[in-house]
Amino acid sequence: MIAGLAITVQDKVQDTVQEVMQTKVNLLGLTEVGLSDYMVSLGEKPFRAKQIMKWIHHMGVSDFNSMTDLSKGLRKTLSEQAQISAPEVVSQLDSVDGTRKWLLRVGGGSCIETVYIPEPGRGTLCVSSQVGCSLDCSFCATGKQGFMRDLSAAEIIAQLWLAVGSFNGFDPARKYADGEIGRITNVVMMGMGEPLLNFDSVVAAMNLMMDDRAYGLSKRRVTLSTSGVVPMLDRLGEVSDCSLAISLHAPNDKLRSELVPINKKYPIAMLLDSAQRYINGLSDNKRVITIEYTLIDQVNDSLELAEQLVELLRDVPCKINLIPFNPFDLSDYKRPSNNRVKAFQRVLNEAGFIAPIRTTRGDDIDAACGQLAGAVLDRTNRSARYRLKSRTALNGSDVEALVVDGPKSEADSDNILARG
Ligand code: SF4
């Protein structure tokens, strides 16, 4: 069981506090336009938004009374009517390889996960967009958790805000030495959830990530990863110029529909067309699509499938990330041997593709790709169904009742998880 998962008095108090706080406007997730509009609604000049953004995102300040370039009157009004509020950090785990994972409480007994991965010359934050996920990809721990709700823009940007703060990154005196862990140069919307199914909040949060008044990350370094919600991908091109990753995992529709069920609705050809339209519409022509391909032993890792992948992507400007499957409870899939992974990579390399093998990071804290599960009060009953199927030491009658009727409460959901 994940630490802090059982419903406790603390959960209840936290939910009550959140209910009260929800009546206040949370400024953390507002873009400059939204914050300017809010200032005007208070009878203030729009430029106040710039000052407040600097306090929040450059200095990590959450107390309006510390915003000394605002008038006392405005500080008082903001204290009464607004808040700068991030989810509570339930736990922060550090891997021996420098990876850091946070479990964040988002109310109603649910938690999400965020992961920081340091690499030479860069640091990547993997950010969640939903509490669980409705899409149920067969190789993904999040999918097995079912779905609770979308995250707000504030809850999404809060993951970056908290991560920067946890490394003292708001301290102007903080200098990063070469190779030092803590600098966040890249964000991937690749944590829990399908970002394009939470479109408005994800776009708002990514705009803040790329805004110089907030985090000023390069548009090349903020990447949205999608399993293929084609109509929303077409819309994305109208409002964002972030980088794009496609969660592909198979070179033909038959296999992909088994691994990524949304493929039945939006098959590969339709998805790749949409992705190419998106990339072609960007103002710079140097960017390519990142193709994510999780290699699962004896499922999608044969040389024949590698050759199919070469044919499929021959005219697509892309690089291919190969991700050896990371095993987790509730999945029978296995990680392929290094020899199989390298043989698959060789076929791609010989055809001229850049195809790095992503090394597993944060294995010791369950932070590896595909392993993020958080704790989800599942509205879909999916998590109970998977647990029933895997017969993991559960009392069958309880689970059957939950499968038929669904969890009635946070306690139901947590009891299942606690015993699972
Ligand atoms: S891989 Fe992504 S879209 Fe698929 S179930 Fe997992 S979180 Fe959802």
Boltz pocket constraint, residues with backbone or C-beta under 6 A from the ligand:
constraints:
  - pocket:
      binder: B
      contacts: [[A, 132], [A, 133], [A, 134], [A, 135], [A, 136], [A, 137], [A, 140], [A, 141], [A, 142], [A, 143], [A, 144], [A, 191], [A, 192], [A, 193], [A, 194], [A, 227], [A, 247]]
      max_distance: 6.0
